[in-house]
Amino acid sequence: MQPVAEEPSADVTALALSRGLGHRVDSRKLANPVTRGAGLLLAAAASIGLLVLLSYLGQDSDGFFWEVLHVIALVFCFSAVFLIVSGLRVFIVGAQSFHVFANGFVHRRNGRVQAYTWPEVTELKPVLQTRGEDRGRLLSYALVPRQAKPIAIPVAVVDGRDPFLDNLMGLLQHHGIPVS
């Protein structure tokens, strides 16, 4: 999910104003989940279509050609399963945007807006991949509010930096909030 810069919506701006969060420093919006999820599910359908086509082409085959078709069919089968799971995950995660203000943070997910002042935030910690050959790779950061679930903020590196996270980390450190 490649994040993009975004001006805050009216509900984000109103909540930030009512909570006294000050001026907006930066914002990030995740890609539209309907477009991305539908694209993944469409790719899964294409993979299933190719699987059906292969089974039709190979029904009268035998020998080496039949074995090659089996391998290719398995690839399409696993691809379809992966794409379906990925597409459903995109729909579950939903639409999200993140907004850093001088005196706090606003998270919007599926139309629900939550605001946190800096004293309501306990830390920002990295989320690392725990399995596989990419073990230890940075996946995201978790902003941890005192009275709520951690908020996963994806990393989007541009020219070796993530400007949004740089702004967030700078403000957190300025307010004495631990950043791992």
Disulfide bonds with the S-S distance in Angstrom:
none
